[in-house]
Amino acid sequence: MEVGRVAPKALYMGLGLALWGLVIPLLLAGILVAPPIAFGVVHCVLFGAMARRYGQRSTRGAKVTPGTLVITDTAVEHAGERLALRSELQQGTVVPGADGILVRLDRRSRHSTPIHLRVGSEADGLAILRKLGLDADHTAAELRIASRFMGMPFGRQMALMMPPLVLMMVSAVGVASALPHAGAPIILLMVAALFAYVFSLVFTPTKLRIGTDGLITRWLGKERFIPFATIRAFEVYTSVIAGKTQHGVKLALERGEEVLLPTGQTDIGVSEAQGLAARIAEAQQSGKSGNAASTTLLRGGRPAKDWLRALRAAGEQVQDLRTPAIPQEVLLRLVEDASADEAARIGAAIAATNAADAETKQRLRVAAEVSASPKLRVALDRIAEGASEDQLAEVLDDIDPPQTAATGR
């Protein structure tokens, strides 16, 4: 396939390295000349990282080299040059934009430069991902987007920023009054703590996992799973918050709730928002297999051990006339159906393991990998690994607790 390779921006990459190169001289100057000089280290590290990241990820106006893309069993090559080993690649996304359709391939090392390829159409981009096994059917996307703080309304931002600032100022006045001659170091520590708090709010990225059943966000220890069934619509947005233009993806959920997934302020933010929206759409489509959950696989108020025995029976090849066997392929399709009830998917997985062949276990592992639901992923992994009867009973109680089973799902 003929594609164009988008080169990283050497100017910004070099600027980032140059700023990092000033760290040691500034530290030495702070030690030997004047301590305040050492504060420049923070700026060099921060702005050096920002410059390098921009050079790695910005594609606007970047140099494009045409050539033939070749994907072998072990490597990805372009115009005769090896771009990466397949084992080095973690995930890929198709990024539709004003300058054309791009395929971005991320390496497993977070600090490595991603590979950007310009393709002729979105279908070509998805074909590349399928060839590499990086499409939504085979793997979930693990992304790092901008801090959730950047998507908050200005009032919410101030509510998080002002109380610590006021507390620090009041505390500083108190320390200065109580220790007029020895309070300076304490006040400096308080200021440093405030800066650390603000930096964590502004620069801690939001971790995002997109599976075929939904997406899960993690930020500063807070985790939220958003099933696709609760998302009515989503779109790329551009808004001005606190005087700064922010880009991202807006999710419209049930009951009128909106969730903003900010991606940044520069052209990188624009392209990452477009890629994020495209990946959500791909994962949603991949999860719609249309299989209905069989009532024989649901708990129906039974104790876990009885439910487990019924699932084992449902997967047997020979059944009585009242409880016909469910074909193995039907069970596996239900496991892979992201729109189905989680309890039915787990039930289908347990029933399917009666076959205990390598292909069945592999399909269970893939279903776990492409899922964003933490409970579902853990349960499918345990089933694929051949958990004991007692462990499977615990899995069933976890996915559908007895107290909720009696009220129906």
Secondary structure, DSSP 8 states (H G I E B T S, - for coil): -EEEEE---HHHHHHHHHHHHTHHHHHHHHHHT-GGGGGHHHHHHHHHHHHHHHHHH--TT--EEEEEEEE-SSEEEETTEEEEEGGGEEEEEEEEETTEEEEEEEESSTTS--EEEEES-HHHHHHHHHHHT-STTT--EEEEES-GGGGS-HHHHHHHHHHHHHHHHHHHHHHHHH-TTT-HHHHHHHHHHHHHHHHHHHH--EEEEE-SSEEEEEETTEEEEEEGGGEEEEEEEEEEETTEEEEEEEEEEGGG-EEEEEEESSHHHHHHHHHHHHHHHHHHHHH-------GGGS-TT--HHHHHHHHHHHHSS---SSS----HHHHHHHHT-TTS-HHHHHHHHHHHTTS--HHHHHHHHHHHHT---HHHHHHHHHHHTT--HHHHHHHHHHHS-HHHHTT--
